[in-house]
């Protein structure tokens, strides 16, 4: 990738160009909007909205504002107007009322600053910044008055699938419901398959079409004088980007709503209601099959999470095509587009994933998707042709810590046969009372000095032939001879040296996880003992371990530190 440095002036011009394109006008197709059927307010609610704006209403809106929220360039916080209300109250109320009576907001008061907040540690382009809008307090006061009225009527106007910003609802309700639906889909034993499609509307607030906002307000029967204030304020605004602490040149947007404006969430929710309306209309026409959790329970077709949404339908090509047509219509009207980075198909069989993604006009990236597999992986999928672990596969599913543990285990090999239990205390690998008796006699413990505080670890590796089927066993005791832990496991085909080394590594890893840092290793394999004890030899114990090509890094680091301190015996 070629990188070109630019000057401050060049950077300032580039950021202005980016936001001019982002807020630039995009043709929308409003001819396909249904003429009726969209939820609208009742006559009593229209009367409530048409009521004359009162001084008490304006004062309440002002005192509802956060006192010390980020100010505009004039540096007047809401706290200033709140603390000086007795002096400024009448003038403020008079100005707000004049706006609702048709007077335009002064251009300077309708100019906003854009502050860029990085969404990741090292942003690579302007799209990876979140634009936060700084508005004048008086501008926000006008919008806050409208917001307080919308708060009253929106719980009945907006469908239950939307929980964000609606009084009496909590977005966590939708999260819990979505989890229950996904759980029900996974536990479904009746053979009917459902899919859940998670979508993210890219730069949702910034791409809303002004024409569509106006059409939504008209469809909901919002009174003309409120609609006129909203649209005149939105369409007459200007913007500047705060770049290195200095505002850029002004530019005029042609779409989008401002993050930081009190009314913006309610306008966005109202516009999003159209998508729910499209889905409900197709459910009524019996072309959309929603999921039903029980016979008498409600059907669930979609859930909203601010600018994210999850849609549920049957796993059928016809349903996928219907879903794609609804989303396409919605995006054309809105001026939105679906974010390619955040698109997820859940509960669709892997063999069908490509075809469904194609019908939804999305790019399927194979194993890049985190999907629940319907069947366990076969060992052939976990191991490469050369016999090593398929780490690229594991990195899709598990963390690096788990991968490090996997690499400490010898991969399965076809020649090793099925896993089996081997008794390490006999040459044949078969348990006998005699071998157990001699093993007990051999392991009789005679405690050493009571001041010795270092754990002792015994291990042994048993191999059927050289090389052959092998197993390793480990016993660890403390300074008083008390049992700490013990285990054994089958290793597959390897040499006696490798079996002994695997026993050492397993024991050290477990003791390391238990918090021990000083360990004395006791082994009956002379070659392993000599190599681990040879501090100056190139073929040291560390080199022996490296020959296995599977030693976890943390064990190697531990052995190096212990060897430097003389803890090997």
N, C-alpha and C positions, 0 to 999 in steps of 0.2 A: 504494500500500500504506500503510495506516495504522499508525503506530508509537506505542506507549504505553509510557512509562517506568514502571518499577515500583521499589519500595523494596527494600532488602536482604531484609527479612522476606518480602516478596511473592515475590522471586526464589527464596528458600530453599524456600518452600512450593510454588512451581511445579516446581522440580526434583524434589522428593519426589513430587509428583503424577505427573510424567512416568515416573519409575522404578517407581512403584506400578502404573501401567498397563502398563509394559513387562514387568515380572515378574509381572503378575497372571495368574490362572488362566484358561486358554482350554480349552474342552471339546475333547477328543481322541477319536477313534473308533478304539479298539484292537480292535474286533471283526473288522476286516478283516485283521488280522495273520495270516499263514500259521502253522498249528500246527506245521509241521515244515519241514525243508529249510534252515533258517538254520544257518550254520556254527557248530559247537560244539567245545569242547575235548575231548581224549581223557582216558581214565581216569588215565593217568600224570600228565597235567597237572593234573587235579583233585587228585590226591594231593599234588603240589607246592604247589598253592594252599592246601590244608587243613593244611599243616605249621604247627606252633606257631611263633609269632613269637619270635625269639631276640634277645638283647641285641646280638649282633654285627650282625644285620640292621638293628636300630634305629640303631646307631652309624653304619653305612655310609650309611643314608638321610640322617642328619643331616649327615654330612661331605660328602655329594654336593650339598648345598644351597649356593647362592651365599652367601658369608660376609656381604656388605654389601648385599644386596638390600633394596629399600624396606621399612622395618619398619612394624608396626602402631602404634597410639597409645601402646603401652607403651615403644616405642623400643628394644626388645630385638632385636638382629640375631641371625641364626644364628651369627655369629662369637662372640657371648657364650657360647652353649651349647657351641660347639666348643672354645673356649679354656678353659672351666671344666668340661670333661667329667669329669675325675678327681674333681671334687667333686659335680657334679650328675648324673652318668651313671646311677647306680643309681635315683635318684628319677625321672628322665625315663623310663627303661625301664619302671619299675613303672607309671607313669601310662599310657604307651602301651599296655602289655599289658592294663591294666584296660579301656581303650576297646574292644579287640578281644574282650574277654570279655563285653561287653554293657553296661558302664557308659557313660552318656551324657557327651558333652563338655559342660563347664560353659558356660552361656549366654554369658558374657563372652568366652570363648575362641572361640566360634562366631559372634561378631559381626564383621562385616567393614566396612571403609571403602571407599567408591567414590571414586576420583580421576578427574576428567574431563580427558581429553587431547583438545584440538581436532584434528579431522581436516582442517581447511582454515584458511586465514588468518583469515577473519572469519566464525565460525559464526553461523548465523541461527536455529537452534533446537537443542534438546538432542539430537536425533538425529544431529547432526553432531559429537558428541563420542564418543570411544572410552572406555567405562568400564573402568578398571583397578582390580582388587580388591586391597586390602591385607589380608592375613590374618595371624593370629598364627603365630609359628614353630612352636608345639606342634601347632596345627591342621594346618599344612602337613607336619609330620613324620609324622603319622598317614597322610595321603594319599600321602606319598612312599613309605612302606613298601608300600602297595598298588600304587603305580605301578611300583616296582622288580619286583614279581612279574608284573604285567601285561606289562612289557617283554619278559619271557622267552617268554610264550605267544602274544603278538599277531602275530608274524611268520607263524605258521602259521594263526592264526584269521582274520586280515584278508586279503582278496583282493589280488591284485597291482595292481589299479587304484588302490589307495590307497598313496601313498608317504610322506605326511607323518607324522612322529612314530613311524614304525615302524623298529626297529633293522635295519640292513643295507640300508635303502632310502634313496633320495635323491629329493626332489621335482623336482630338475632332470631326472631320468630321464623323468618324465611330460611335462615341458616339451619336451624333445627329441622324444619320441614324438609329441606333439601336432603339432609343427611338421612332422614327417615325414608324418603322416596328411594334414594340410592340403595339403602339397606334392603328395602322391599324388592327392588329390582334384582339384587344379587341373590336373595333368598327365594326367588320365584321358582317354584317346582312344576308349574303347569305347562311349561313348554313355550309360553308366550314371551317373546323377546321385546324389550324396550330399550330405547337409547336416550341418553341425556346429552344435550349439546350446550356447552358453555361458550358464550360469546362475550367479547369485550369491544365496546364501541370506542374506536381510537379517537383521542382528543375530543371527547363527546361534547363538552360545553363549547368548544371553539368552533365546531362545525355545524351547529344548529342553524338552519335556514330561517331568516327573519320572516319571509313570506309564510313559512309553515307555522311559526309562532303565532302570527296574526290569524291564520286559518284555524288554529287550535283554539284561540281565544273566542273567535266567532262561533265555532262549533259548540263550545261549552256555554255559549250565551252570556259571556262576560259583558257588562254594560259598556256602552260606547265610550263614555268619558274616562273610564279606567283603562280601556283598551287603547285609547288615543294617547294617554300619558305614557303607558308602557312602550308603545311603538315609537313615539316621537323621541323619547329619551334614548332608546336603543339605537335608533337610526341616525341620530344627530351626534353621536359620540365621536371623540377622537382619542388617539392613544399615543403613548410614548414609552419606549423601553428604557428602564434605568440601567445603563451600561457603565460599569465601573464607577457608580455613584453619580453619573451625569446623565440627564435625560437626553434621548436621541431626538431627531426631528419628528414632528407629528405626522401621523398617517391616519387615514380613515378606514375603519373596517367595513365590510359589507355583509358579514354574517357573524354568528357566535354570540354567546352571552358571557357575562363577566363573572369569573370566580372571585368572590369577595363581595358581590352584590347580594343583599338579603333576599331579593326576589328570584334570583337565578335558579336555585334548586326547585322552586315551585313551577317555573316555566318549563324546566327540563322534565319534571315528573309529568306535567300535563302533555307534553309532546310524546313522551314515552308511552303514554296511555294508548296511543294509536296502534302500537305494535300488539298490545294486549287485545285491543278491539279487533284487529285483523284475525288474530288466532281464535278469539271467541266466536266471530262470525263464521269461521270455517268449522268450528265445533258444532255450531247450530245447524250447519248444512250437512253434518255427518261425514265430512271429508277428512277431518282431523281426529285422530284417535289419541286422547290423553290417557295417562295412566291413572288407574283407580286402585287405591290401597286396600279397599274392602268392598263388599257388595253394596253396603249402605253408606259407605264413605264418599266424600267429595272427590271429584276428578281433579287432577293436577296437570296442567298443560305447560305452565311457565312460572318462573319466579324472578323478580327483579332484585338486584343488589346495586342500587345507584346506577352506575354506567355499565355494570355487568349484568348478565341475565343467563338463566339456565332454562332450556326448553326441553320438554319431554314429549316423546311420541314413539310409535311402534317402529321396530326395525324392519322397514319395508322400503323398497326403492321409491314407490309412489309417495310415501310419507316424506322421504328425503327431498324429493322434487318439490312437493308442496311447501316444505319448510324453506327451501332455497328461494322459491318464488315470493314467499311472504317477506323474507329478509331483504331480498332485492328491492321489492316495492317500498318497504320501510326506509331503506337507505337512500333511495332515489328521492323520496319526499323530504326526508330529513336533511339531506346533504351529508350524511354520515358515511363512513366505510368501516368494515369490520377489521380489527387489528389482526394481522396474520400471526403475530407473535403469541396471541392469547386465544387459542381455539382448541377445544378439547372435545373429543368424542368418548363417551363412557358407555360401557356395557355393549359394545358392538364387537362381534367376533373378529379376530385379526384377519381372517381370510376375506372378510367383507369390508375391512376398513378402507382400502383404496377406492373401491367402487362408491362407497357412501361419501367419502371426502370429495370425489370427483363430482357427484351429484350436487353437493353443497358448494361447489366452486372453491374448494379449499385445497391447500397443498398438504399432502400426507407425507410425513418424514419418517415413517417406519418406526424403528426402535426408539427414536427420539421421544415418542409419546409414552407417558407413564401409564400403562394400562394394566389392569388386573388380568392375569392369564387364567383361562378356564381350566387348563390341565398343567400338571407339573412339567418342568423342563426335563428332557432326557439328558443323560450324562454325555451323550455325543455332542449336544449343543454347548456343553460347558467346557469341553476340552478341544484345543486346536489339533490340527493334523500332526504336529510335531510332538504331541503329548503334553504340552503345557496348558495351564488354565486359560480359558477365553476371558481375559480380564476386561476387554471392551464390552462384553455382554454384561458382566457383573456391575460395571460402572453405571449402567443405565438404571439399575435397581437398588443398589446398596451403597452405603457410604464408604469413604476411603479406609476408615478404621476397620470395617468388616472385611474389606478386600485384603487388608494386610493380614488378617487372621486366616482368610481362605488360602493365601499364598503359603502359609506355614504348614499346610496340609498337602501331602503328595496327591497329585491328581489321579483319578481312577484310570486304570489301564485294562484293555480287553483281556490281555494275557493273565492278569492277576485273578480273574474269576470273581465270584461273588464274595462279599464281605463275610468273614467268619471269625469266631472267637478262638484265640490261641492261648494255651496255658504256657506262660513264659518260663516256668520253673522246670520244664521237662524238655528233653531234646526232640521229642516227637510233636510237641505242641498239644498233647492230650493230657487232661487232668488225671492225676492218680493220688490216692491217699499217701503213698510213700513219698512222692515229690512234694506234697504239701507239708508232710512232717519234717523233711529235711530243710525245706524252705523256712519253716518256723524256727528250727534250731539254728539255722544260719543267721537269721535276723534277730537273734537275742541281743538286747541292747544293754551296754554297760556305760552308764553316764560318765562323762568326763568332768573336768573342773566346773564347779557350780557358777563360776564367773564367765563361762563361755556363753555368749548370747547370740551366736550366729546360727541360723538354721542349717541343718545338714540335709542334703538331698541325695537319695539313692535312686539310680535308674538302671535299667537293664534292657537290652534288646535281644530278642530271640529270633533266629532266622532258620527256616526249614532247610535251605541249601544256600550256596554262595554263588550268585544271588538267588533269592527265593522269597517265598511268602514270609513276612516278618511282622513282629508286634513289639511294642515298647511298653514298659511299665515303670512307674515312678513312685517312690515313697519319700516323704519329707517329714523330718522330726525337728523339734526345737532343741535348745541347749540342754534341757532336762530329759530328753528322750521322749517327750510327749508327741503323740501323733498330730501332724498338721494337716496332711492330705495325702492321698494316693490314688492312682488311676492306671489304666492300661488301655491301649487301642491298637487296632490293626493298621499296618502301614502299607500293605501291598507288597510289591516286589522291590527289594533293595538289598544291599550288602550289610554285613554285620556292623561295619563302621558307620554306615548311614543310619542304621537302626539305633545305634547308641547315641548318635548325634541328635536324632529326632527326639529321643527320650530326654536328653539334656535341654533341648529348646523348649519342649512342652512344659517341663518342670519349671524352668526359669520364667517362662511367660506367665504361668499361673501364680508363682510366688511374687513376681513383679506386680501383678494385678492385686495381690493381697497386701501389698505395701512393703514387702521385704526388699532391702537393697544390698545386703551382704549375705552371700550364700556360699557354703562349702559344698563342692560337688564330689561325690564318691563314686568311682567307676571301676569296674573290673576289666576294662579294656585297656591294655597297656599303650597301644598306639594313640588312642584318644587322650589318655592322661599325659603322655609325653608331649603331644602337640599342644595341649592346653597349657602345659607347664613351661613350655619353651618360650621364654619371653623374647629372646633375641633371634629366634629362627624365622626365616621367611615363611616356612610351612608351619605357621603357628596354629593354635586352635581356631583362630578366626578364619584362616585359609581353609581349614578342614570343613568348617561350617559353610563357607562360601561354595564349596564343591557341590553342595546339595542344591544350590541355586534357588532355594526357597526360604532362606533364613529371614525372618522379619527384621526390619531395621532396628526396632527397639531392643531386640535381644542382642544383636551385634553390638549396639552401643553399650548395653549393660555389660557384656563380656569384656569389651575393651576397657571399660572403667574398672571392673573388678580385677582384671589381669594387671592393670597398672598399680593397683593397691595390694596385689599379692594374695588374693582370696582364693586362688585355685589350689587344689591339693591333688 
